[in-house]
Amino acid sequence: MYPSDFGYAVGGEVRETCLGKSMIGYDGESCNTNDWLKPSGSTWTMTPSPNSSSAYYVFQVDSTGYVGNYGAPYASVVQPVVYLSSSVKIAENPQPDKVYGSQENPFIAK
């Protein structure tokens, strides 16, 4: 994901306040606790740091909401994302007796 994906994923009553903050301001704030993309551990983003002339330093989001740049060779989690067109719809639940979106009954995009 991009750092901005994490930033725009904040919800609730704090959304407007948080969208006006720097991403570094999410650290330990209610912005982080109301973010549905908040990682459980440090997660790489796909954005190189603008402070580097190479892709050695990339942005990372940690579980407190801190966004910083770190050396890419260090171990961290990668959180895959999929960007869908607004025309993509989720099909109706084919198995209403099971939780929709589970491994046994996954969402179906159409």
N, C-alpha and C positions, 0 to 999 in steps of 0.2 A: 504494500500500500504506500501511498504518499503521506507525508506528515499532514497535509491538508485534509486527507480522508479522516484521520483521527480528530482533527479540529472540528470538522463539520458534523461529526457523529454525536456531538453533545446534544442532550435533550432536556426536557423538563423546564422548570421555571427559570433556570439559569442560562438558557440557550442564548438569548440576546446579549446578556452581559459577557458571556464567554466568547462569543463570536467577535467581540470588540477587543479581545486581549491578544497579546502575543502568545504563540504556542508555548513558550517557556513559562508563561504565567499560569499554565494549566497544572503545574507541579503542585500536588498536595491541596489543590483547591476543589471546590464543589464542581468545577468544570470536569475534572477527572472522574469524580465519583458518579457523574451523570452521563458518562460517555459510554455508549454501547460497544465501541471498538476497543475499550481499554484492555491492553494485553495483561495476561497473568504473569508475564516475565518480560525481560527486555526483548524487543522485536525490531528487526531491521526494517527500514523503509527502502524504497528503490530510488531515493534521491541523494545524489552526491552533495556534500557540503560545499557551499559557495566559497568557503575559505580555503579551498584546496584546488591546486591546479590539476589534480588527478582524481580518480574515483577512489583513492585510498580511504578517505574519510567520507562516511555516509551518515545520514540521520538515523537515529534510533529512538524509539519511544519505550519508556520503562513502565512498570506497573504502578508507579506513583503519578504518571502523566508527564514526567520530565522528558523533554525533547532535547537531545544533544547530538553532537557529532562524535563518532568513534571510528577507530581504525577498522576497516572491513575484515582484516584477517582474524579478528577476535570472534569467539563463538557467541552466537545469539540465535534467536528463533526467527524463522521467516513465516509470515502470516499471509497465505495466498488470498488474493481477492479476485473477483470477477466483476467487470463493469458491463452492465446490461443496458441495452437500448430501452427507452421508455415504452416501446411497443411490445416488449416481452411481458407476458402475463404468466401467472402461476395457475396451473390447471386446478380444477376442483378436486377435493380429496377423494381419490379412488377407493380408499378403504376407511370409511368413516368410523369404524370400530377401533382404529389404531391412531396413535398420535401422528399428525401430519408433520413431516419434516424430520422424522426419525430415520434411523438406518433401515428399519423394516418397511417404512412407508415414506420414501423421500419426496421432496417437492419436485414437481415436474414443470419445467418451463416450456411454454409454447409460443 
